[in-house]
Amino acid sequence: EGATLIALLELGRAAAAPMPLPAILHLGRSVARDLATIHRQTDAQGVNLRLCLRTLDPQAVFIERSGAVSLIGCGLANFISHFVEQELEARHLAYLSPEQAHGLPLDQQTDLFSLGVMLQEAWLNAPLFIRKTPLETVRAIQALERPPLTSLGTSRQLPVDFERIVDALLHREAPRRPSAEQAGQGLAALQTSLEGMSQEDGQRALATYLRGLTRVLV
């Protein structure tokens, strides 16, 4: 029992209730953990398969009532083998990487860009790249037209390290983005630096946020 991240984000926007930073850090750390597991997969000879998702979006992230986070319904793409690009559903467009939007070859770093979009959307409590039409959405990603993390009209203090991590995830150049493991380590370090907050504290914060917003679904 729980909700997808897309449902949680939409409820948060409707209620004008941004996700608390501890909950965001737990969310990002959990998704980065699952991505790292996927990205590390090897064949029988120990050669990395270079697996990635390429369709990572909030509908693929499930949050249990306990605050535990996992990836669901993600289609894997293996870029060692022959890759056939399929038309993406409209719901995926806002989470494409710039290289996807330009029709360029992809690697695992495309998943990290999608993670960065979700983290910034959770902080801003607003869509990042969604525009009036699919074409305008794709063009916004190609041009990397995004508001700064500091544009949220509240008194919430933005930690410099969180801004640095999100900016790195959303770097235009894929090779300059952190790996999933590096992103997870950075988020974990930031989580610990916040008055010694533990992973369990972050999970509880996300569970509390989820329960508060999903009472209308019961």
Disulfide bonds with the S-S distance in Angstrom:
none
